Amino acid sequence: MTAYPLRLLAFDGAFNLPIWIGQSRGLFAAHGLAVTLAYTPNSRFLVQALMNGEADIGLCGFDNIAAYQLGQGEAELPEPPDLRAFMGGDGGFLALVSRPEIASLQALAGCTLSVDALTTGFAFVLRDMLAQAGLGGEHVRIVSAGGTAARYQQLLAGAHDATLLRVPYERLAASRGFRILAQAGPLIGPYMGTVGAARQRWLAAHAPQAQAFMKAYREAIEWLHVPAHRAEACDALMARHEGLDAAAAGGVLDDLLAPDGGLQRDLSLDPARVRGVLAIRARHTALKDMPALSDLLASVVPSK
């Protein structure tokens, strides 16, 4: 049987480890999928690629899906979006990282901070964190600078004073002397970070492929939880992130496997986490009424 050529588009980061393991260990192939993974420069590109049929599945922040379905996205689309999250991934792995001399959230007053896009993704997580420190939009300048890898490089180059980084870039920045000001998780509560998303049209026509993808992805996560596989997993992380040594890779793997906020073993779209995203969006936009979850989520149950 010919394998189905499944095209994934994701942000660069260690949270893609299940994909890398699924590819290298043949887990996707065992379920009839030939998976290719490409990295998006930003959320606008990812959403446009899904809508234009240039990618089948996107791995992105759930807020990206919510934003476009609620008419609050930034990219021009060829038709009204029918995007749905069908797989839960993680709690976001979000850390606010700054120049070394900035010692607190309050000290960000007057600074320039960067996000992927101004109205999607994790931009409102950043605004929520700042608000808890007494800082509003008038106190800081927030600019759009692309995905995590791009923001990391710009932070190192001094283009911005602080940015939200995702695993492993916060550890890489800290190893270069930058300061991790705060982890988002304890400040924002239940939050749905990365999800697997696709067009509703694609899911309706390719339910077996979506189910196979979820099953192989879940097998990859279970493989990562086996202690005997730790060295191979760390090697995969180091191979893809320059500057990550064995000790740091071990810390990254621990972050990924953390029971609270790490990679979700059951791949569920926890309603409390989903509503956490929507609540933060509602605090910072004109969103008045919470949408029905059926307008944002799709039920895809992997075969046993």
N, C-alpha and C positions, 0 to 999 in steps of 0.2 A: 504494500500500500504506500502511495506517495505521501510524504509528510506535508502537512499544511504549512505554508510559509507565513508565519505570524510575525507582524512588524510591531515592535515595541518602541515607544519614545518615552524617555525619562530624563529627569535632571541628574547630573553627575553627582555621585556621592556613595558612601559606603552602604546605604540602605538598599543598593542594588545587589548586594551580596547573594541573596537567593537566586537572582537571575544568573549571575556568573556561575554559581555552583550548579544550577539546573542545566546550564549549557555544558559545562566541563564534565559533569558526571553523567550526561546523557539522559537526565530525567525528563526533559521536554520531549526529546526524541522518542523515549519509551511510550509517550502518550500521543504520538503521531504529529508532533509539532516540530517545525524547523524555525526556531526563534532567532530573530535578529534584533539587536538592541542598538539604538542610536540615542544620542544625547541632544536635548533641546537647549538652545541658548537662553530661552525665556518662556514664560507661560503663554504669551501671545502666539508664538510659533507653534507650541504644542497643540493648543486648541484649534488653530487654523489647520494644522496637519490632520487632526482627527476629523474635522468637518469636511476637508477636501479629499478625504480618502487616502492620504499619503501615509497614514499610520493606522493600525487597527486598535491598539490599546495604548493609553497613556498612563504613566505612573506619575501622579502629581498631587499637590495638596488638594484636599476636598474643597477648600474654599474656592479654588479655580472653577470647579464644576458648578458650585452654588452661584458664583458671581455671574457666569454666563447664562445660566438658566433663569436667573432673576433679572436679567437685562442690565447688569452692572459691569459687564466685561469691557475691556479696552480695545480688543481687536475687532476689525471689520470681518464679518462672516458672510458667506454666500447665501445663507438662508437661516431661518430661525434655528437655534441649536436644539438638539435632542440628546444632549450628553447625560450619561448616567454613571454614577459610581456603582460598581458591582462587587468590589473586593476591598476590605479594610487592610491597611498596611502597617501603620505605626502611629505614634503620638506626635510626630513632627520632628523630634530631635533638634529643637531650636535653642540656640544659645546666642545671646547678645554679646558681641566681642568688640572691644574698642582699642584705641591707641593706649600704650602702657601708662601714660600719665593721667588718664581719666580713671578716677578711682570709684565712682558711684554712678548710679542712674541719674541722680540729680545733677551731677557734673556735666551731663550731656547738654545742658542748656546752652544755646548758641552754636551747637555743633551741627554738622551735616551727616545724616545717616542714610544708608542705602537699603533698598529693597528690590525685589524682582520687578514688580509692577505696582503702581500706586493704589490700585483699587481691587487687586486680586491676590491670591496666594496668602502670604503671611504678613502682608503690610499692616493689617488691622491687629494682628498679634503684637507687633511692635508698638503700635499706637496704644494698645491696652496696657502694655508694660510701662510705657512712658507715663500714661495717665495715673497709674498707681504710684508713680514717683512724683506726681504733681506737675508733670510737664504736658502741655497741650501743643497743638499744632503751631501756635505762635512762638513757642520756645525753641523749636528745632526746625531744621530744613531736611525734608525727606525727599530723596531723589530715586528715580528708577535706574537700575544698573544691571539688570539681567540675573541669571541664575547664580546659585551659590558659588560655583567655581570662579565665575567672573568677579563676583563681589569680593571673594577672598583675595584674588590678585590685586584688585583695586585698593583694598584695605592695606595690603602690604606696600603698595606704591604710594600711599598717603593721599589718595584721591578723596577718601571719606574718613570721618572720625570714628565711625562705628557702623556695624551691620549685623544682621542676623545671619548666623552660619549654621550649617547642618553637618552632622557627623560625616567625615572625620575632620572637616576644615576648622572647627573650633579648636581641636587638639593641635593641629598643625600650626595654627596662628599662635596658640599659647606657647608652643615650643620655640617660636621666634620672638617671644617677649611681649606679645599682645595680651590684653587682659580679658578674661571671661567675666563680664559684669554680672550676668544673671542667666540662669536657665529658665526658659519660658514655662515649663511644665508646672512648677510649684506656684507660679503667679496666676496662670490662666485657668487651671482646673482641667476637667475632662475635655479632650480636644482630639478630633480626627485629623491626623496629618496626611500622610501619603495614602492614596487609594488607587485601585485599578479602575480606570474609566474608559468608556467607549461610547460611540453613538448607539442610541437605542435601536436604530435601524440595523447596525452591524450585529448587535447582540441577538436580535430576533432571527437573523439569517445564519448566525454562527454560534448558536448555543453550545453544540458539542465542543467546539474549539475553545470557547470561554471556560467551559467546565474542565477540559483537559489542562488548560493553562493553570487554573486554580489548584487542581490536584497536584500537578508537578511542582508548583510554587510552594505549596504546603509541605510536600515531601522534602524540598530543599531546606526549608526552615527546620524541619525535624532532624534532618541530617546535620545541620549546624549545631543542634543541641547535644549531639553525641560527643563526649569529652575526647574520644580518640581522634576526632576530626579537627580538633582545634588548630593544630599546626598547619594543616592544609588551608583552613579558612583564613588564618592570619597571612599565609603566603599570598592568597588571592587578594587580600586587602593591600598588602605592601606592593604587589605587582602593579596595582592601578593607581596608587597615590604616592607620588614621589615625596620623600622626606619622612615617610611613616616607617619607623623602625619596629622591631619585634615587640618591644614593651608597649609602645603606643598602639600597635595593631591589636594586641591583646586587650587593651582598654577599650578600643573601638568595638571589638567583638562582644565584650561584656555589655557595652551600651546597647548593641543591637539585640542581645538576648535577654535584656532586662525584662522581668515579668510585668512591670508597670511602665508603659510608654515605649517599649521596644517593639520588635517585629511581632505582629499578632499571629499566634500559632493557629487560631481558629479562623482567621481572615474575616471576621465578622465586621459589619458596619454598625457598631454599637450606637443605638439611638441617643444615648447621653452624650457621647463624643460628637456625634453629628450636630446635635442641638447646641453643643458648646460652640462650635464654629459659627452657627447661625446667630447665636446670641452676641458674639463678639462683632460680627458683621452688622447686626442691627444697632449696636451702640455707636457705630461710626459711619453709618450711611442713612439714606432715607428709607430703608426697609422698615415698613410699619407692621406688616402681618407676616407671621412665620409661614413659609410654604409647606404644603403637604410633602412628607418625605417621599411619597411615591413619585413626585415630580423631579426628584434628585437621585433616587436610588433605584437599582434594578436587582431583582432576586435571581441569582445564578447559583445553583446548588451543585457542587462537584459530584460526579458519580462516585460511588464507593468502590 
